[in-house]
Amino acid sequence: MELLLATIMIGAAAAIISAPLRRSHRPRVVARSARTAIEAARDAKYREILDAELDFRTGKLSESDYREIDRALRGEAIELLRRLDAEDA
């Protein structure tokens, strides 16, 4: 009985893990404008800033490390905002 259960579990795990390999290999065509790409990068940067803040508040980062990371991330976010402004102009 245990052997049957183990075999079923291994088969299920193999099916789940190999699912991406069994999908058709059709290339995905994603038409994105430059503005859409910059907006996506901006949103990702905002999430990184929030993640760093959470890490600091939960004690995973020291204050000095947090300040250094936060300064770098906010600088990158500002650059993305400037690029968005340039797209509008």
NUTORVEX-413570 format. One record per residue: residue number from 1; residue in one letter; x, y, z of N, C-alpha, C in turn. Coordinates in nm, 3 decimals, decimal comma. Layout:
BEGIN
+-----+-----+---------+---------+---------+---------+---------+---------+---------+---------+---------+
!   n ! res !     npx !     npy !     npz !    capx !    capy !    capz !     cpx !     cpy !     cpz !
+-----+-----+---------+---------+---------+---------+---------+---------+---------+---------+---------+
! NUM !   A !       X !       Y !       Z !       X !       Y !       Z !       X !       Y !       Z !
...
+-----+-----+---------+---------+---------+---------+---------+---------+---------+---------+---------+
This chain:
BEGIN
+-----+-----+---------+---------+---------+---------+---------+---------+---------+---------+---------+
!   n ! res !     npx !     npy !     npz !    capx !    capy !    capz !     cpx !     cpy !     cpz !
+-----+-----+---------+---------+---------+---------+---------+---------+---------+---------+---------+
!   1 !   M !   0,082 !  -0,119 !   0,000 !   0,000 !   0,000 !   0,000 !   0,087 !   0,126 !   0,000 !
!   2 !   E !   0,191 !   0,124 !   0,084 !   0,281 !   0,240 !   0,089 !   0,354 !   0,259 !  -0,043 !
!   3 !   L !   0,390 !   0,150 !  -0,107 !   0,459 !   0,158 !  -0,236 !   0,368 !   0,219 !  -0,341 !
!   4 !   L !   0,242 !   0,183 !  -0,341 !   0,145 !   0,239 !  -0,435 !   0,127 !   0,388 !  -0,411 !
!   5 !   L !   0,114 !   0,428 !  -0,286 !   0,098 !   0,570 !  -0,251 !   0,222 !   0,651 !  -0,292 !
!   6 !   A !   0,340 !   0,597 !  -0,267 !   0,464 !   0,665 !  -0,305 !   0,474 !   0,678 !  -0,456 !
!   7 !   T !   0,434 !   0,574 !  -0,530 !   0,438 !   0,578 !  -0,676 !   0,343 !   0,684 !  -0,729 !
!   8 !   I !   0,225 !   0,693 !  -0,672 !   0,127 !   0,793 !  -0,715 !   0,179 !   0,934 !  -0,687 !
!   9 !   M !   0,238 !   0,954 !  -0,570 !   0,290 !   1,086 !  -0,535 !   0,406 !   1,125 !  -0,625 !
!  10 !   I !   0,494 !   1,033 !  -0,656 !   0,606 !   1,062 !  -0,745 !   0,555 !   1,092 !  -0,886 !
!  11 !   G !   0,455 !   1,018 !  -0,931 !   0,397 !   1,043 !  -1,063 !   0,331 !   1,179 !  -1,070 !
!  12 !   A !   0,259 !   1,217 !  -0,964 !   0,194 !   1,348 !  -0,962 !   0,298 !   1,460 !  -0,962 !
!  13 !   A !   0,402 !   1,443 !  -0,882 !   0,508 !   1,545 !  -0,878 !   0,577 !   1,557 !  -1,014 !
!  14 !   A !   0,603 !   1,444 !  -1,078 !   0,667 !   1,448 !  -1,210 !   0,577 !   1,516 !  -1,312 !
!  15 !   A !   0,446 !   1,491 !  -1,304 !   0,352 !   1,555 !  -1,398 !   0,348 !   1,705 !  -1,378 !
!  16 !   I !   0,348 !   1,749 !  -1,253 !   0,345 !   1,892 !  -1,224 !   0,474 !   1,960 !  -1,269 !
!  17 !   I !   0,585 !   1,898 !  -1,238 !   0,715 !   1,958 !  -1,272 !   0,737 !   1,963 !  -1,423 !
!  18 !   S !   0,692 !   1,861 !  -1,494 !   0,718 !   1,856 !  -1,638 !   0,610 !   1,926 !  -1,720 !
!  19 !   A !   0,507 !   1,981 !  -1,658 !   0,398 !   2,046 !  -1,733 !   0,448 !   2,156 !  -1,826 !
!  20 !   P !   0,538 !   2,244 !  -1,782 !   0,585 !   2,348 !  -1,875 !   0,658 !   2,290 !  -1,997 !
!  21 !   L !   0,721 !   2,177 !  -1,980 !   0,794 !   2,116 !  -2,092 !   0,699 !   2,051 !  -2,191 !
!  22 !   R !   0,581 !   2,011 !  -2,145 !   0,486 !   1,943 !  -2,233 !   0,397 !   2,041 !  -2,309 !
!  23 !   R !   0,397 !   2,166 !  -2,273 !   0,316 !   2,264 !  -2,343 !   0,372 !   2,286 !  -2,483 !
!  24 !   S !   0,286 !   2,333 !  -2,571 !   0,331 !   2,357 !  -2,708 !   0,438 !   2,465 !  -2,708 !
!  25 !   H !   0,522 !   2,459 !  -2,804 !   0,635 !   2,551 !  -2,812 !   0,604 !   2,669 !  -2,902 !
!  26 !   R !   0,482 !   2,717 !  -2,895 !   0,445 !   2,833 !  -2,975 !   0,511 !   2,957 !  -2,915 !
!  27 !   P !   0,579 !   3,034 !  -2,997 !   0,639 !   3,155 !  -2,942 !   0,531 !   3,256 !  -2,905 !
!  28 !   R !   0,549 !   3,317 !  -2,792 !   0,455 !   3,419 !  -2,750 !   0,498 !   3,552 !  -2,808 !
!  29 !   V !   0,406 !   3,614 !  -2,875 !   0,432 !   3,745 !  -2,932 !   0,363 !   3,847 !  -2,844 !
!  30 !   V !   0,443 !   3,930 !  -2,783 !   0,388 !   4,032 !  -2,696 !   0,427 !   4,167 !  -2,754 !
!  31 !   A !   0,327 !   4,237 !  -2,800 !   0,351 !   4,369 !  -2,855 !   0,339 !   4,469 !  -2,742 !
!  32 !   R !   0,449 !   4,530 !  -2,706 !   0,451 !   4,629 !  -2,600 !   0,508 !   4,757 !  -2,653 !
!  33 !   S !   0,447 !   4,863 !  -2,614 !   0,506 !   4,991 !  -2,648 !   0,617 !   5,019 !  -2,549 !
!  34 !   A !   0,702 !   5,112 !  -2,582 !   0,810 !   5,149 !  -2,491 !   0,752 !   5,202 !  -2,361 !
!  35 !   R !   0,644 !   5,276 !  -2,370 !   0,581 !   5,331 !  -2,249 !   0,531 !   5,219 !  -2,158 !
!  36 !   T !   0,468 !   5,118 !  -2,215 !   0,418 !   5,006 !  -2,136 !   0,532 !   4,934 !  -2,065 !
!  37 !   A !   0,644 !   4,917 !  -2,135 !   0,759 !   4,851 !  -2,075 !   0,816 !   4,932 !  -1,960 !
!  38 !   I !   0,821 !   5,064 !  -1,977 !   0,874 !   5,150 !  -1,871 !   0,779 !   5,149 !  -1,751 !
!  39 !   E !   0,648 !   5,151 !  -1,778 !   0,551 !   5,146 !  -1,669 !   0,562 !   5,015 !  -1,590 !
!  40 !   A !   0,584 !   4,906 !  -1,661 !   0,601 !   4,777 !  -1,593 !   0,728 !   4,778 !  -1,508 !
!  41 !   A !   0,835 !   4,835 !  -1,560 !   0,960 !   4,844 !  -1,484 !   0,941 !   4,934 !  -1,361 !
!  42 !   R !   0,865 !   5,043 !  -1,378 !   0,837 !   5,133 !  -1,266 !   0,759 !   5,060 !  -1,156 !
!  43 !   D !   0,657 !   4,987 !  -1,196 !   0,576 !   4,914 !  -1,098 !   0,660 !   4,809 !  -1,024 !
!  44 !   A !   0,747 !   4,742 !  -1,098 !   0,835 !   4,643 !  -1,035 !   0,930 !   4,710 !  -0,936 !
!  45 !   K !   0,978 !   4,829 !  -0,972 !   1,069 !   4,902 !  -0,884 !   0,996 !   4,944 !  -0,756 !
!  46 !   Y !   0,870 !   4,987 !  -0,770 !   0,791 !   5,022 !  -0,652 !   0,776 !   4,902 !  -0,559 !
!  47 !   R !   0,753 !   4,783 !  -0,618 !   0,742 !   4,662 !  -0,536 !   0,873 !   4,632 !  -0,465 !
!  48 !   E !   0,985 !   4,654 !  -0,533 !   1,116 !   4,632 !  -0,470 !   1,135 !   4,726 !  -0,351 !
!  49 !   I !   1,093 !   4,851 !  -0,366 !   1,104 !   4,948 !  -0,257 !   1,020 !   4,901 !  -0,138 !
!  50 !   L !   0,899 !   4,857 !  -0,165 !   0,813 !   4,808 !  -0,057 !   0,870 !   4,683 !   0,009 !
!  51 !   D !   0,928 !   4,594 !  -0,072 !   0,989 !   4,473 !  -0,017 !   1,107 !   4,507 !   0,073 !
!  52 !   A !   1,188 !   4,603 !   0,032 !   1,302 !   4,644 !   0,114 !   1,253 !   4,704 !   0,245 !
!  53 !   E !   1,146 !   4,783 !   0,239 !   1,091 !   4,842 !   0,361 !   1,039 !   4,734 !   0,455 !
!  54 !   L !   0,972 !   4,634 !   0,399 !   0,923 !   4,523 !   0,480 !   1,038 !   4,446 !   0,543 !
!  55 !   D !   1,143 !   4,422 !   0,465 !   1,261 !   4,353 !   0,519 !   1,322 !   4,432 !   0,634 !
!  56 !   F !   1,326 !   4,563 !   0,622 !   1,380 !   4,646 !   0,729 !   1,291 !   4,637 !   0,853 !
!  57 !   R !   1,161 !   4,649 !   0,834 !   1,068 !   4,647 !   0,947 !   1,064 !   4,512 !   1,018 !
!  58 !   T !   1,091 !   4,405 !   0,944 !   1,091 !   4,272 !   1,007 !   1,229 !   4,234 !   1,060 !
!  59 !   G !   1,325 !   4,323 !   1,046 !   1,457 !   4,298 !   1,102 !   1,552 !   4,222 !   1,013 !
!  60 !   K !   1,518 !   4,201 !   0,888 !   1,606 !   4,131 !   0,796 !   1,718 !   4,220 !   0,745 !
!  61 !   L !   1,697 !   4,352 !   0,752 !   1,799 !   4,449 !   0,708 !   1,832 !   4,543 !   0,823 !
!  62 !   S !   1,958 !   4,576 !   0,834 !   1,997 !   4,679 !   0,931 !   1,956 !   4,815 !   0,874 !
!  63 !   E !   1,956 !   4,915 !   0,960 !   1,915 !   5,048 !   0,915 !   2,008 !   5,102 !   0,807 !
!  64 !   S !   2,139 !   5,081 !   0,825 !   2,234 !   5,132 !   0,726 !   2,217 !   5,061 !   0,591 !
!  65 !   D !   2,197 !   4,929 !   0,595 !   2,174 !   4,854 !   0,471 !   2,045 !   4,899 !   0,404 !
!  66 !   Y !   1,941 !   4,918 !   0,486 !   1,813 !   4,962 !   0,431 !   1,826 !   5,098 !   0,363 !
!  67 !   R !   1,893 !   5,190 !   0,430 !   1,908 !   5,325 !   0,372 !   1,983 !   5,320 !   0,239 !
!  68 !   E !   2,087 !   5,237 !   0,233 !   2,166 !   5,225 !   0,110 !   2,081 !   5,165 !  -0,003 !
!  69 !   I !   2,010 !   5,057 !   0,027 !   1,927 !   4,992 !  -0,074 !   1,813 !   5,085 !  -0,116 !
!  70 !   D !   1,750 !   5,149 !  -0,018 !   1,638 !   5,239 !  -0,047 !   1,683 !   5,354 !  -0,137 !
!  71 !   R !   1,798 !   5,411 !  -0,107 !   1,850 !   5,522 !  -0,188 !   1,873 !   5,477 !  -0,332 !
!  72 !   A !   1,931 !   5,360 !  -0,350 !   1,957 !   5,309 !  -0,485 !   1,826 !   5,280 !  -0,560 !
!  73 !   L !   1,731 !   5,214 !  -0,491 !   1,605 !   5,181 !  -0,556 !   1,526 !   5,305 !  -0,593 !
!  74 !   R !   1,523 !   5,404 !  -0,505 !   1,450 !   5,527 !  -0,534 !   1,517 !   5,604 !  -0,649 !
!  75 !   G !   1,648 !   5,598 !  -0,656 !   1,718 !   5,661 !  -0,768 !   1,679 !   5,596 !  -0,900 !
!  76 !   E !   1,670 !   5,463 !  -0,901 !   1,629 !   5,392 !  -1,021 !   1,484 !   5,424 !  -1,057 !
!  77 !   A !   1,398 !   5,437 !  -0,955 !   1,258 !   5,471 !  -0,980 !   1,247 !   5,611 !  -1,039 !
!  78 !   I !   1,326 !   5,703 !  -0,987 !   1,325 !   5,840 !  -1,040 !   1,367 !   5,841 !  -1,187 !
!  79 !   E !   1,466 !   5,761 !  -1,220 !   1,510 !   5,753 !  -1,360 !   1,398 !   5,699 !  -1,449 !
!  80 !   L !   1,325 !   5,601 !  -1,400 !   1,213 !   5,547 !  -1,478 !   1,104 !   5,652 !  -1,495 !
!  81 !   L !   1,078 !   5,731 !  -1,391 !   0,979 !   5,838 !  -1,402 !   1,023 !   5,944 !  -1,503 !
!  82 !   R !   1,152 !   5,973 !  -1,505 !   1,204 !   6,068 !  -1,604 !   1,186 !   6,014 !  -1,745 !
!  83 !   R !   1,209 !   5,884 !  -1,762 !   1,190 !   5,824 !  -1,894 !   1,043 !   5,830 !  -1,937 !
!  84 !   L !   0,952 !   5,811 !  -1,841 !   0,810 !   5,824 !  -1,873 !   0,775 !   5,966 !  -1,913 !
!  85 !   D !   0,832 !   6,063 !  -1,843 !   0,808 !   6,203 !  -1,879 !   0,861 !   6,231 !  -2,020 !
!  86 !   A !   0,977 !   6,173 !  -2,052 !   1,034 !   6,194 !  -2,185 !   0,945 !   6,131 !  -2,293 !
!  87 !   E !   0,882 !   6,019 !  -2,262 !   0,790 !   5,955 !  -2,356 !   0,669 !   6,044 !  -2,382 !
!  88 !   D !   0,624 !   6,115 !  -2,279 !   0,508 !   6,204 !  -2,293 !   0,540 !   6,327 !  -2,376 !
!  89 !   A !   0,665 !   6,370 !  -2,369 !   0,704 !   6,495 !  -2,438 !   0,717 !   6,478 !  -2,587 !
+-----+-----+---------+---------+---------+---------+---------+---------+---------+---------+---------+
